[in-house]
Every structure is written in structure tokens, then in C-alpha cells.
Amino acid sequence: MNEPQVAFLGLYLVYIAVILLFHNTLVMYPFRLLTTFLHEMSHAIACWITCGDVRAIRVYDNEGGVTSYVGGCRLLIIPAGYVGAAIWGSLFVMLSGGQKTATGAAGTLIALLLISLCYAPNKTMVYLNLCWAAITSLAIYIEWKVFSPILNYVVLFYGAFVNIHAIFDTYTDTIKRTVLHSDAYACYEVCPCCMPRCVGLQWALCNIILQLLGILVAMLQLSDGCENAGWWECIGSDGLNVNLGQIWQWEERAAHNVKDWVH
């Protein structure tokens, strides 16, 4: 691993430690509400993709939320909440490495925050979205006009927190217990062949895989083979083969070193 990859992993692990330490404290309350918003927004996006009509998107101060809609494919809309939040977290981690990609991730978040205000939001969501849109916009301004890098760290923290909270929420709300009218129970009603806790377990596994995928892509972006390549060039088939080849060579060298040490 090169120095940027080591620094990325180190910072990511520090973020995870801080998040786990302060997860249920008041300090992280705004971030928990942000994750709830991404959960509800993912429901809405799945509804739009399946030709449904979103009537309202709301986030409450008890960290709950609701997306009211008509039409669409429920079998895709229901799981989009927990899995969708993890997808957003994974994307933020993937895009945190470069200035332009981090700006794109932050700009997308701002757009989602503002667009959702057109769908009958409650007071809590209005305050939440405007505050987060202002904070993220300020981070973009500082990145491009005052000091760089700063946005990379902000977007990476967004991604790390959303990923961890998505996994935590999935476990507490769908695996640890069965809650009537929850997303997992609603999915069970649509597809009775899978019990609510089994549904939650599948979502949790998806969330963990997405988190690992985000870390992998970010590491590939920071590799020597992607130093002068664009984002899409790096994650394309050629760039992916080169970087996976480097990882495989590193693993082979490590295995040989272990064998030599044993003998």
C-alpha cells in the first residue's frame, strides 16, 4: 500500500472509532437525522424509478420518518430505505478521495436536500435540510476558495457515519426485533416466503458488502496505477484489472514472507 492508501485507511478507522464511541450521543444526533433523511429519500427515488408518485417526504425529531407515495413497485420501494442509505454511504466513501469527486458527492447531497423540500416536508425536515445544505455548501466554498483539502474529510465522514448507522439501524429495527409496520414487516407482507428477521438479515449483509465495496473502490482510486487516471478510467475494466493485479501480487509476497518466516 502507498502512503495515501495508508492515510485513508487510518482516517477511516479513526472515524469509525469516533462514530462508535459517540453514536448515541447528542453530538451525533444531526448525523442520525441526516441518515434518516437519506433512508426516506431512497424510498422516494425507488418510487420515481418504478413510475410511482411521491406525495410527501418527512423526517421526525425522534429519528423516524415516512415517505408517502402512490403506485410504483412496492417490492423495490420497501427495501430501498435501509439498503439505499447504505448505497449513499458507500458512494460518499468512494468519491471522497478526489476534489472533483468529493464536490460532486456533496453537490448531489445538497440537491437531494433541496428537492425533497418540494414534497410536503414537516418543520423538522425543513430545518434539517436547510442546515445540512448550508453546512455542505460552506464546505464546498472553503475547499475551492479558502483551504484544501477539507471537503474530502467531510464527505468521507458523511459516508462512514451513514454506513455505520445504516447497519446499526438495520440490526436494531429488523433483526433484533420484529416491529409491525416496519419496512421488513411490510416486505414480508408483500413476499410472505421470507420472514421479517430474515429480510433484515439480507439487508444487513447488503449494507456490509456495500461498505466494503466503498472502501475497496476508494483504495483503488488512491493506488499508484490510478495516479494520473480519471475516476471512470480507474474503475473501468482495465484500471480494475491493474489494481486487482497489484493487490494479488502484494498478497502473494505476503504469503511467501509468512512461509519463509515459518521455515
Secondary structure, DSSP 4 states (H G I P E B T S, - for coil): --HHHHHHHHHHHHHHHHHHHHTTSGGGHHHHHHHHHHHHHHHHHHHHHTT-EEEEEEE-TTS-EEEEEESS-HHHHTTHHHHHHHHHHHHHHHHTSSHHHHHHHHHHHHHHHHHGGGS---HHHHHHHHHHHHHHHHHHHIIIII-SSSHHHHHHHHHHHHHHHHHHHHIIIIIS---TTSHHHHHHHH-TTS-HHHHHHHHHHHHHHHHHHHHHHHHHHTSGGGTTS-HHHHHSHHHHHHHHHHHHHHHHHHHHHHHHHH-
